[in-house]
Amino acid sequence: MGLGGGGAGGGGGGGRNVAEAAPLLATPAAAKANAPQLQHLAVWAPLPLLDAMALAAGKAGRHPAVLAYVMRSLEACPPEDVAFFLPQLLLRFDQGGGGEGGLVEQFLMDAAARSVYFAHMLVCQLLSEGTPPEEAFNPTVKRSNWSPPTDSGLWAVADRVRGRLLGELHGAVRERLDAELAFFDEVTAVSGKLYPVPKDERKAAAVKFLEGIEVPRQDLYIPTNPDCRVLALIPESAAPMQSAAKCPILAAFRCEQADDLGRREKVQACIFKVGDDCRQDVLALQVMRLLKGAFDRAGLPLYLAPYGVVPTGHEQGIIEVIPQAKSRAQLVSGAGVCGNLGFETAPFKLSYEMTQLLDPGAARDSPTFRRFSELAIRGFLAARSVAESVVATVAMMAPSQLPCFGYGKPVDSLRARFKLELSDAQAAAYMKGLVLRAYDKWTTGGYDYIQYLQQNIPK
C-alpha cells in the first residue's frame, strides 16, 4: 500500500500542475469568505493521498469546492490505498456525504465498484459504524464497565449506505464479496459458540467447530492482507483465548502470499474477537503505519511492525497475528498499560535496566548510548515530516466517540508533541534533552513498582 505524501501533479502547464500549491488556494480564510479563487480547484492537479486527507481534515475541508477537490484527488489514487482512510471518510458524511448523491458517498460507491477489496473494507466499516445488533443492548455477559451503545449519528446513514452498496454490486464482484464476508463471519461466530462451553473443553470444541467450515472458493484472502490468498483453514490451530465478554479464538490458515519476491506458501494466524471494540486499535495502527513510512523513507533502522486489524461489526473484528510475537503478559516490563496514576513524568520509558544495556559505564557516552540518542533524534525529525498527516488522521476521528477522545484536548496535545514551531536544529536539541531527562528517571522505576504490586507486571 503506497501512502506517499508528496509528488507533483500531472499533465498540463502553469500553476495548476503544482498540486502542492492547492492548500495555498484552499485556506481557511478563503473557505470562510467563499473566495472566488476556490473555483480554480475544479481544474487543479489532484493532491497525493496524504496531502488530500490533510486538506480534508482542516477547516477549509468543509467548503463544498474544497471537498469536491479532495474527492477528485482521492479518485486519482488506487482504491486499495484509499481504503486505509475509510474510518475517517465515513465520519465525513456530514460534509456533503450523508444525503443522497453526496460527494463522499458517491466516491465510496465508485471506488467500491472498482475494487473488491475496497468494497469489502467499506462493508466492514459500515457494519462497525451501523446500528448494533439487538444483543448489544442487553448482552448475556456484561463487563464491569458495560453501558448500552449510543448512536454516534452514523447508525442510520451507515445502514442506508451499506444497503445501497450491496444493491449496486452485481455479478462476479458481488459473489466474491458475499463469499469473503460469509466465510470469515462463520469463523468469527465460533467465538460466540464457545462461551457456554466449559473452559477445559473449549480447545476440542473449537477444533470441531472449525472442522465444519470449508473454504468456499480459491480467491478469498485474509481480510488484513489482500495479497494473502486463503488455501485452507487449519482446524487444529484453534486456540480459545481469555476474555471478560465472549471467547476470542486464534485460528491459522494455509495461505499463498504474493509480494515483490513472487509467490510463496505460508501460515497466517488471526484472532477473531467478539465483544471488543477494535476501532481504536485501527487508529493507533494507522499512526504507526504513517510513522513507519516516514522512518523507511528516511532510511532509518527503526523497527515498527504495524499489524492488520479490521473491524467487522459492532464490537467485533479480525486481528492479524505477528509470528513469534509475545503477548503483553509475556513482556519483560509494562510501560503505562493501565496508567492514569498521574506521576509517570519521564518523557518515555528508559529504565535503569535499559540504560545498563545501552550505557554499561553509566557515563552517557558509550557508543551504544550515542547511537541510541542519534536514532531517537533522527526518528523524531522524520516523524515531524508526517506530523500534519498524523494529526489529520487523528483529528478526523474526533466525532467517533472513541475513548481516546473522551477527555482533554487530545488533538491539540498530539500536535504539540511534534514541536512544529521549532526548527530542525531546535527540534534535535529538544529531543536530545528528552533522552537525557528520561535516563533512569526515578518515576519510571516507581511506576513499574506500583504496576508490579497492582497487576504482578514484572519490573
C-alpha positions in Angstrom: 0.0 0.0 0.0 1.6 3.3 -1.1 1.0 6.2 1.3 3.5 8.7 -0.1 2.8 12.3 0.8 4.5 14.3 -1.9 4.8 14.4 -5.6 3.8 16.8 -8.3 0.5 16.8 -10.1 0.2 15.5 -13.7 -0.4 17.0 -17.1 -0.9 20.5 -18.5 1.0 23.7 -17.7 1.3 26.6 -15.3 0.5 26.7 -11.6 -2.4 24.2 -12.0 0.3 21.5 -12.4 1.7 22.1 -8.9 -0.7 20.1 -6.8 1.1 21.0 -3.6 0.0 24.7 -4.2 -3.6 23.8 -3.7 -3.6 24.4 0.1 -2.4 28.0 -0.7 -5.7 28.4 -2.6 -7.9 26.5 -0.2 -7.0 28.4 3.0 -9.4 28.5 6.0 -9.8 32.3 5.3 -10.7 31.7 1.6 -13.2 29.0 2.6 -14.8 31.2 5.2 -15.2 34.1 2.7 -16.2 31.8 -0.1 -13.5 33.4 -2.1 -13.7 33.3 -6.0 -10.2 31.7 -6.1 -11.7 28.4 -4.8 -13.3 27.8 -8.3 -9.8 27.1 -9.6 -9.7 23.9 -7.6 -12.1 22.4 -10.2 -9.3 22.2 -12.7 -6.3 21.9 -10.3 -4.0 18.9 -10.4 -5.0 16.3 -7.8 -3.2 16.1 -4.5 -1.3 12.9 -3.3 -3.3 10.8 -0.9 -1.8 12.1 2.4 -2.0 15.7 1.4 -5.6 15.3 0.3 -6.6 13.8 3.6 -4.7 16.6 5.5 -6.6 19.2 3.5 -9.9 17.4 4.2 -9.2 17.5 7.9 -8.5 21.2 8.1 -11.0 24.0 8.5 -11.1 24.6 4.7 -12.1 21.0 4.1 -15.7 21.7 5.0 -16.2 24.0 2.0 -18.0 22.3 -0.9 -15.4 23.3 -3.5 -12.6 22.0 -1.3 -14.4 18.8 -0.5 -15.0 18.2 -4.2 -11.3 18.7 -4.9 -10.4 16.3 -2.2 -12.7 13.7 -3.6 -11.3 14.2 -7.1 -7.8 13.8 -5.6 -8.8 10.5 -4.0 -10.3 9.3 -7.3 -6.8 9.6 -8.8 -5.4 7.2 -6.1 -5.7 3.4 -6.1 -8.8 2.4 -4.1 -6.7 -0.1 -2.2 -4.6 2.8 -0.8 -7.6 5.0 0.0 -9.1 2.1 2.0 -6.5 2.9 4.6 -8.6 6.1 5.5 -12.1 4.6 5.3 -12.7 5.1 9.1 -12.0 8.9 8.5 -14.1 9.1 5.3 -17.1 7.6 6.9 -17.1 10.3 9.5 -17.3 12.9 6.7 -20.8 12.0 5.8 -21.8 15.3 7.4 -20.0 17.1 4.6 -22.0 16.6 1.5 -21.8 12.9 2.2 -24.8 12.0 4.2 -27.5 12.9 1.7 -28.4 11.0 -1.5 -25.8 11.6 -4.1 -23.4 13.3 -1.6 -19.8 13.7 -2.7 -18.3 11.4 -0.1 -20.9 8.7 -0.6 -20.6 8.8 -4.4 -16.9 8.5 -4.2 -17.2 5.5 -1.9 -19.7 3.8 -4.3 -17.4 4.4 -7.3 -14.3 3.1 -5.6 -16.2 0.0 -4.4 -17.2 -0.7 -8.0 -13.5 -0.6 -9.0 -12.1 -2.7 -6.2 -13.4 -5.8 -4.4 -11.0 -5.2 -1.5 -12.3 -1.6 -1.1 -15.9 -2.8 -1.2 -15.1 -5.5 1.4 -13.4 -3.0 3.7 -16.2 -0.5 3.2 -18.9 -3.0 4.2 -16.9 -3.9 7.3 -16.5 -0.3 8.3 -20.2 0.3 7.7 -21.1 -2.7 9.8 -18.9 -1.4 12.7 -20.5 2.1 12.5 -24.1 1.0 11.8 -26.9 0.0 14.1 -25.7 -2.6 16.6 -27.5 -6.0 16.8 -30.2 -6.4 19.4 -27.9 -8.4 21.7 -25.6 -5.4 22.1 -28.3 -3.6 24.1 -28.7 -6.5 26.5 -25.7 -8.8 26.3 -25.7 -12.2 28.0 -22.4 -11.3 29.7 -21.9 -7.7 30.8 -18.4 -6.3 31.5 -17.9 -4.3 34.7 -17.9 -1.0 32.8 -20.7 -2.0 30.4 -23.2 0.5 29.1 -25.6 0.3 26.2 -24.3 1.6 22.9 -25.4 5.2 21.9 -25.9 6.5 18.4 -22.8 8.3 17.1 -25.1 9.9 14.5 -23.9 7.4 11.9 -26.2 4.4 12.6 -28.9 5.2 10.1 -26.7 6.6 7.3 -24.2 3.7 7.6 -27.1 1.2 7.4 -28.5 3.0 4.3 -25.2 3.3 2.5 -24.5 -0.4 3.2 -27.8 -1.3 1.7 -27.1 0.9 -1.4 -23.6 -0.6 -1.8 -24.8 -4.2 -1.7 -27.7 -3.2 -4.1 -25.4 -1.7 -6.7 -22.8 -4.5 -6.7 -23.6 -7.3 -9.1 -22.2 -10.4 -10.8 -18.7 -11.7 -10.0 -17.8 -8.8 -7.7 -20.9 -9.3 -5.5 -20.4 -13.1 -5.5 -16.8 -12.8 -4.4 -17.6 -10.2 -1.7 -20.5 -12.3 -0.4 -18.2 -15.4 -0.2 -15.5 -13.4 1.6 -17.9 -12.0 4.2 -19.7 -15.2 4.8 -16.6 -17.3 5.3 -15.0 -15.1 7.9 -18.3 -14.4 9.6 -18.6 -18.2 10.1 -15.1 -18.3 11.6 -15.9 -15.3 13.9 -19.2 -16.9 15.0 -17.2 -19.7 16.7 -16.2 -17.2 19.4 -19.9 -16.9 20.5 -20.4 -20.7 20.3 -17.5 -21.3 22.7 -18.6 -19.1 25.5 -21.1 -21.6 27.1 -18.6 -24.4 26.7 -16.6 -25.3 29.9 -13.1 -23.8 29.7 -11.3 -27.1 29.8 -13.4 -28.3 26.8 -13.1 -25.2 24.6 -10.0 -26.3 22.7 -11.6 -29.5 21.5 -14.9 -27.7 20.8 -13.1 -25.0 18.8 -11.3 -27.6 16.6 -14.6 -29.4 16.0 -16.4 -26.2 15.0 -13.6 -25.2 12.6 -13.5 -28.7 11.1 -17.1 -28.0 9.9 -16.0 -24.8 7.9 -14.8 -25.1 4.4 -13.1 -22.5 2.2 -15.8 -22.0 -0.5 -13.6 -20.7 -3.3 -9.9 -20.2 -4.1 -9.8 -16.4 -4.5 -10.6 -15.5 -0.8 -7.9 -13.6 1.1 -7.0 -12.7 4.7 -9.0 -9.5 5.4 -6.0 -7.8 6.8 -3.9 -8.6 3.8 -5.5 -8.7 0.3 -2.3 -10.2 -1.1 -2.6 -13.3 1.1 -4.8 -15.8 -0.6 -6.5 -18.4 1.7 -5.8 -22.0 0.6 -7.2 -23.8 3.7 -8.3 -23.4 7.2 -6.2 -25.3 9.8 -8.7 -26.5 12.4 -6.1 -27.9 14.8 -4.7 -24.4 15.2 -7.7 -23.3 17.1 -6.8 -21.6 20.4 -9.5 -20.2 22.6 -8.4 -17.0 24.5 -9.5 -15.4 27.7 -11.9 -12.5 27.7 -14.4 -10.9 30.0 -17.0 -11.0 27.3 -17.2 -13.6 24.6 -14.4 -16.1 23.9 -12.0 -14.8 21.2 -10.2 -17.5 19.2 -7.0 -17.7 17.3 -7.2 -19.6 14.0 -4.5 -20.2 11.4 -4.8 -20.5 7.7 -2.6 -22.0 5.0 -2.1 -19.2 2.5 -0.3 -18.1 -0.6 1.4 -14.7 -0.2 2.1 -12.6 -3.2 4.8 -9.9 -2.9 7.8 -8.4 -4.8 9.6 -11.7 -4.4 6.9 -13.7 -6.1 4.5 -16.2 -4.5 5.1 -18.5 -1.6 3.1 -20.5 0.8 2.9 -19.5 4.5 0.8 -19.9 7.6 -1.1 -16.8 8.8 -2.9 -16.7 12.1 -5.6 -14.3 13.1 -7.5 -13.6 16.3 -11.3 -13.4 15.9 -12.8 -11.1 18.6 -16.4 -10.6 19.7 -17.3 -8.2 22.4 -14.3 -5.8 22.0 -14.3 -2.5 20.0 -11.3 -2.7 17.6 -11.8 0.8 16.1 -9.3 2.5 18.5 -6.7 -0.2 17.6 -7.2 0.7 14.0 -6.5 4.4 14.7 -3.3 3.6 16.7 -2.1 1.3 13.9 -2.8 4.0 11.3 -0.5 6.3 13.2 2.1 3.6 13.4 2.0 3.0 9.6 2.4 6.7 8.9 5.5 6.8 11.2 6.9 3.6 9.7 6.6 5.1 6.3 8.5 8.2 7.5 11.2 6.1 9.0 11.6 4.0 5.9 11.8 7.0 3.6 14.5 8.5 5.8 16.4 5.2 5.7 16.3 4.8 9.5 16.7 1.3 11.0 13.8 1.9 13.4 11.6 -1.2 13.7 7.8 -0.9 13.7 5.5 -3.8 12.8 2.0 -2.4 12.4 -0.2 -5.5 12.1 -3.6 -5.5 10.5 -6.9 -5.0 12.3 -10.3 -5.0 10.5 -13.5 -4.2 12.5 -16.1 -6.5 11.0 -19.2 -5.4 13.0 -20.2 -3.8 16.3 -17.5 -4.7 18.9 -16.0 -7.5 16.7 -13.1 -7.7 14.4 -10.2 -9.7 13.0 -6.6 -9.1 14.2 -3.6 -10.3 12.3 -1.1 -12.2 14.5 2.6 -11.3 14.1 4.7 -14.5 14.1 6.7 -15.2 17.2 5.5 -12.0 18.9 5.0 -12.0 22.7 1.8 -11.1 24.4 1.6 -8.2 26.8 1.7 -10.5 29.8 4.9 -12.1 28.5 6.7 -8.8 28.1 9.6 -8.1 30.5 8.1 -4.8 31.6 5.0 -2.7 31.2 5.0 0.9 30.0 1.9 2.5 31.3 -0.5 -0.3 30.5 -3.2 0.8 33.0 -1.8 4.2 33.9 -3.5 7.4 34.7 -1.9 7.4 38.2 -0.5 10.9 37.4 3.1 10.5 38.4 4.8 8.9 35.4 6.7 12.0 34.4 9.5 10.5 32.3 9.3 11.6 28.6 9.5 8.0 27.6 10.4 4.6 29.1 14.2 4.4 29.7 14.7 2.5 32.9 17.8 1.6 34.8 17.9 -1.9 33.3 17.7 -0.4 29.8 20.5 2.1 30.4 22.7 -0.8 31.7 22.4 -2.3 28.3 22.9 0.9 26.4 25.5 2.5 28.6 27.1 0.0 30.9 29.6 2.5 32.4 26.8 5.0 33.2 28.9 7.8 31.6 26.2 8.6 29.0 29.0 8.5 26.4 29.2 4.8 25.3 29.0 4.1 21.6 25.6 2.3 22.0 24.1 5.1 24.0 25.3 7.7 21.5 23.8 5.5 18.7 20.5 5.3 20.6 20.4 9.1 21.1 21.2 9.7 17.4 18.4 7.4 16.3 15.9 8.9 18.7 16.7 12.3 17.4 16.6 11.3 13.7 13.4 9.4 14.3 11.8 12.5 15.9 12.8 14.6 12.9 11.4 12.0 10.5 8.2 11.8 12.4 7.8 15.6 12.1 7.8 15.2 8.3 4.4 13.4 8.6 3.1 15.4 11.5 0.3 17.0 9.5 -0.8 13.6 8.2 -0.8 12.1 11.7 -2.7 15.0 13.2 -5.2 15.0 10.4 -5.7 11.2 10.7 -6.5 11.5 14.4 -8.5 14.8 14.1 -10.9 13.3 11.6 -11.8 10.6 14.1 -12.7 13.1 16.8 -16.5 12.6 16.3 -16.2 8.8 16.6 -16.9 8.6 20.4 -13.7 6.5 20.8 -12.4 6.5 24.4 -9.2 8.4 23.5 -11.3 11.4 22.7 -13.2 11.3 26.0 -11.3 13.9 27.9 -8.9 16.8 27.4 -7.8 18.1 24.0 -6.1 15.0 22.5 -5.7 16.5 19.0 -4.0 19.7 20.3 -1.8 17.6 22.7 -0.8 15.4 19.8 0.2 18.3 17.6 2.2 19.9 20.5 4.3 16.7 20.8 5.8 17.3 17.3 7.1 20.8 18.3 6.4 22.1 14.8 7.2 25.7 16.0 10.9 24.6 16.3 13.5 24.5 13.5 15.1 21.1 12.8 18.1 22.1 14.8 16.0 23.2 17.7 13.9 20.1 17.5 17.0 17.9 17.5 18.2 19.7 20.7 14.8 19.3 22.3 14.8 15.5 21.6 18.3 15.2 23.0 17.1 16.8 26.1 14.2 14.4 26.4 16.6 11.4 26.1 18.7 12.8 29.0 15.6 13.5 31.1 14.3 10.0 30.5 17.7 8.5 31.5 16.8 6.5 34.6 14.0 8.9 35.6 13.0 7.8 39.2 9.3 7.9 38.4 9.6 5.2 35.8 11.0 2.8 38.4 8.4 3.9 40.9 5.6 3.4 38.3 6.9 0.0 37.5 6.9 -0.9 41.2 3.2 0.2 41.5 2.3 -1.9 38.5 4.1 -4.9 39.9 2.1 -4.6 43.2 -1.2 -4.0 41.4 -1.0 -6.3 38.5 2.0 -8.5 39.0 3.6 -7.0 35.9 7.4 -7.6 36.3 9.6 -4.6 36.9 
